[in-house]
Amino acid sequence: MTHKVIATDMIIIGTGPVGLFAVFEAGLLGLKCHLIDNLDRPGGQCIELYPEKPIYDIPSRPTVTGEELVADLMTQASPFDPTFHLSQQAEALERQPNGHWRVTTTLGTVIEAPIIVVAVGAGSFVPKKPPFKKLPDFEEKSVDYAVHKMEKYRDKRLVIVGGGDSALDWAINLAPIAARVTLVHRRAEFRGAHDTAQQLLALAGKGDLDVLYGNVTDMSGDNGQLSQLEVTTLDGDVKQVDCDYMLPFMGLKVKLGPIAQWGLNLDRKHVQVKPETFETTQEGIYAIGDVCTYPGKIKLILTGFYEAAVMARSAFKYAFPDRKMAGGYTTTNSVIQERLGVGDK
Ligand SMILES: Cc1cc2nc3c(=O)[nH]c(=O)nc-3n(C[C@H](O)[C@H](O)[C@H](O)COP(=O)(O)OP(=O)(O)OC[C@H]3O[C@@H](n4cnc5c(N)ncnc54)[C@H](O)[C@@H]3O)c2cc1C
């Protein structure tokens, strides 16, 4: 299928806190942004790794959780109407004859802009996959690495694989709605929180779910739809477990991914930038947030916010040298206030 080329001012790769704040800073200058993330929702590490943990070092927010911070950044960016392309990885980058950059994603979305902002943090989060030989036969239809809607699993037979917090939490949460939940873990100790493990074992004791210590040794089903898993327990017993969905929760790993091939100067998986502009060695490509490096870099959300502000101004001057930049303060500049939709206040 050929996809239409979308033209915009700025393509932001990564919707972590820093990518989201870059929408705001670019928006103040009148720039329209398209964002790409391989996760299915914005928020980066804050949402994926610690949504409910309080953060204590965001200026003027004595405490804010990862989830609250991302919700507020989305609200702050909303006057500028950013477009999100989620669940797809920015894969290919090509320079066009007019000097603009064209990004193609793994879902075939094609976007062109004079400015690319690499805000990819440590890279793409990808789930660690179990080493089961037949896994690829079932991955499309009946293996899920994340729970997006619990309702999908109502009255289904689920096998959850893993012993960390996600595996334990989902086994407990899905047990009341699934037809049956079986947790398979390779040893009789859990990595997840002690209290959660106790809660899980109590439910198993009451017969509300099953826990098997051992490994999945075979998978069977038709046309990608699982029907049964073979589990070999630590005692050597071989059990057949009926299964509609397998949910492996074995943790996430982070990979810089395709960006490593984009001809940017890298220093131990970080993109080198000029700290006065956040330009990379490629004209029109900027890097901000955890992924960028320069002398004195501190990897914090607050430094990423500052980097977004400097980047937006320097990228504006590079891409639109003939346009007048709205300078000054949000408190006093009427052009900026109009863009924010607060003109008459
Ligand atoms: C447990 C924990 C606690 C923390 N606590 C604090 C704290 O208290 N204070 C603080 O300041 N910082 C804290 N941090 C660090 C903070 O989360 C990071 O500094 C911040 O998330 C960096 O933001 P970012 O936008 O640069 O990148 P990220 O949040 O990493 O977001 C990058 C996004 O880019 C996406 N991506 C990557 N490659 C691609 C690609 N090729 N295509 C599409 N999308 C891509 C990723 O999926 C991800 O969503 C903590 C981190 C952790 C893990």
The ligand as an ORCA input file, in Angstrom:
! r2SCAN-3c Opt
* xyz 0 1
  C      12.311      4.210     37.697
  C      12.709      5.569     37.164
  C      12.534      6.688     37.933
  C      12.893      7.951     37.451
  N      12.722      9.039     38.246
  C      13.047     10.286     37.791
  C      12.897     11.440     38.616
  O      12.485     11.352     39.771
  N      13.213     12.649     38.072
  C      13.695     12.795     36.802
  O      13.936     13.931     36.365
  N      13.888     11.707     36.019
  C      13.575     10.463     36.484
  N      13.785      9.367     35.689
  C      14.385      9.574     34.365
  C      13.327     10.120     33.370
  O      12.234      9.218     33.287
  C      13.982     10.336     32.024
  O      14.998     11.299     32.173
  C      12.937     10.834     31.012
  O      11.912      9.885     30.840
  C      13.613     11.100     29.683
  O      12.613     11.553     28.818
  P      12.770     11.441     27.245
  O      11.529     12.084     26.709
  O      14.101     11.939     26.844
  O      12.783      9.870     26.906
  P      11.816      8.622     27.299
  O      10.958      8.926     28.455
  O      12.738      7.463     27.382
  O      10.908      8.486     26.004
  C      11.452      8.109     24.768
  C      10.360      7.550     23.883
  O      10.890      7.342     22.567
  C      10.324      6.170     22.013
  N      11.205      5.695     20.941
  C      12.489      5.323     21.014
  N      12.971      4.998     19.793
  C      11.944      5.169     18.925
  C      11.800      4.995     17.524
  N      12.806      4.617     16.732
  N      10.587      5.217     16.974
  C       9.540      5.606     17.730
  N       9.636      5.806     19.065
  C      10.820      5.598     19.649
  C      10.251      5.234     23.215
  O       9.268      4.235     22.996
  C       9.834      6.193     24.339
  O       8.432      6.266     24.484
  C      13.454      8.086     36.153
  C      13.618      6.967     35.351
  C      13.253      5.699     35.836
  C      13.457      4.506     34.973
*
